[in-house]
Amino acid sequence: MEHQQHDEIKQITLYDVASGLKPQASSPSTWRARYILNYKRLPYKTVYVSYPDIDALWIRLGLSPMDQGPNRPKTFLPVISVPSEDGGPPSVIADSINIAIFLDAEYPDTPRVLPPNTRALQIAFAQNVVISTLAPAIFPFILPRMPATLDPRGAEYYKSTREKWFNIQLDEYYPRSPEAFQAQLDKIHGALDWMVLLQQWRRKMNGSWDPLALRLQILVSARCSFG
Ligand SMILES: N[C@@H](CCC(=O)N[C@@H](CS)C(=O)NCC(=O)O)C(=O)O
């Protein structure tokens, strides 16, 4: 019993976006953190937070808003809280890439998520491929469908923020004509070509890297998603 209590105290908390789905976990951003925790086999519990409550969570956890560039939230999930070994305050980490860096350093006996010396590549990839190319290509397919997957307060928040940020009406954003649909698909193919290139490069440079770690690396690199 005592042992159990000890384990509970040590457990990491993953803060995830609340949804109306079962199971609730659906945000690609928070899935990156979940993949990392699962890959390292670290025990954690999940706390679901509705979009409009994320600001208050950040204040409660003592986090300062982070500038992610224009039209992107300054407070967001995933966040993890990792209890300290010595009874001090927990380490609270936001942003999937920071979570990967922190957990690789904090738990060196678990499989590494980020290959050494690849930070520059990952930032270039995230900025130029995922944020600038892939995200705008998939947004018209994803964004209009998001509110239906969320809890009612989250849905309202999501619709109003995205309509403001991207200057769109969510209901009219889906590419309905065959031409518009095909044009969007072509954009996605362009971004996927980059992913193939990255994988070929990796094979040449370091064929021995665990393929699952590579997938995680790409997911973590893909810092921007539908947020
Ligand atoms: N760079 C962040 C992006 C996180 C992000 O944008 N998360 C979205 C959920 S998919 C969010 O919490 N958005 C809050 C909001 O829209 O106010 C990461 O990789 O962790």
The ligand as an SDF file (V2000), in Angstrom:
LIG
                    3D

 20 19  0  0  0  0  0  0  0  0999 V2000
    4.1360   23.8050  -30.3140 N   0  0  0  0  0  0  0  0  0  0  0  0
    3.1210   23.2110  -29.4600 C   0  0  0  0  0  0  0  0  0  0  0  0
    1.7560   23.3440  -30.0910 C   0  0  0  0  0  0  0  0  0  0  0  0
    0.6910   23.0060  -29.1110 C   0  0  0  0  0  0  0  0  0  0  0  0
   -0.6880   23.4440  -29.5530 C   0  0  0  0  0  0  0  0  0  0  0  0
   -0.8610   24.3160  -30.4120 O   0  0  0  0  0  0  0  0  0  0  0  0
   -1.7100   22.8220  -28.9200 N   0  0  0  0  0  0  0  0  0  0  0  0
   -3.1020   23.1340  -29.1940 C   0  0  0  0  0  0  0  0  0  0  0  0
   -3.9250   21.8640  -29.1210 C   0  0  0  0  0  0  0  0  0  0  0  0
   -3.8630   20.9820  -30.6340 S   0  0  0  0  0  0  0  0  0  0  0  0
   -3.6400   24.0430  -28.0950 C   0  0  0  0  0  0  0  0  0  0  0  0
   -3.4790   23.7390  -26.9350 O   0  0  0  0  0  0  0  0  0  0  0  0
   -4.2790   25.1600  -28.4540 N   0  0  0  0  0  0  0  0  0  0  0  0
   -4.8160   26.0680  -27.4780 C   0  0  0  0  0  0  0  0  0  0  0  0
   -5.6530   27.1450  -28.1070 C   0  0  0  0  0  0  0  0  0  0  0  0
   -5.9720   27.0410  -29.2790 O   0  0  0  0  0  0  0  0  0  0  0  0
   -5.9940   28.0770  -27.3800 O   0  0  0  0  0  0  0  0  0  0  0  0
    3.4960   21.7490  -29.1880 C   0  0  0  0  0  0  0  0  0  0  0  0
    4.0460   21.0970  -30.0800 O   0  0  0  0  0  0  0  0  0  0  0  0
    3.3000   21.2900  -28.0970 O   0  0  0  0  0  0  0  0  0  0  0  0
  1  2  1  0
  2  3  1  0
  2 18  1  0
  3  4  1  0
  4  5  1  0
  5  6  2  0
  5  7  1  0
  7  8  1  0
  8  9  1  0
  8 11  1  0
  9 10  1  0
 11 12  2  0
 11 13  1  0
 13 14  1  0
 14 15  1  0
 15 16  2  0
 15 17  1  0
 18 19  2  0
 18 20  1  0
M  END
$$$$
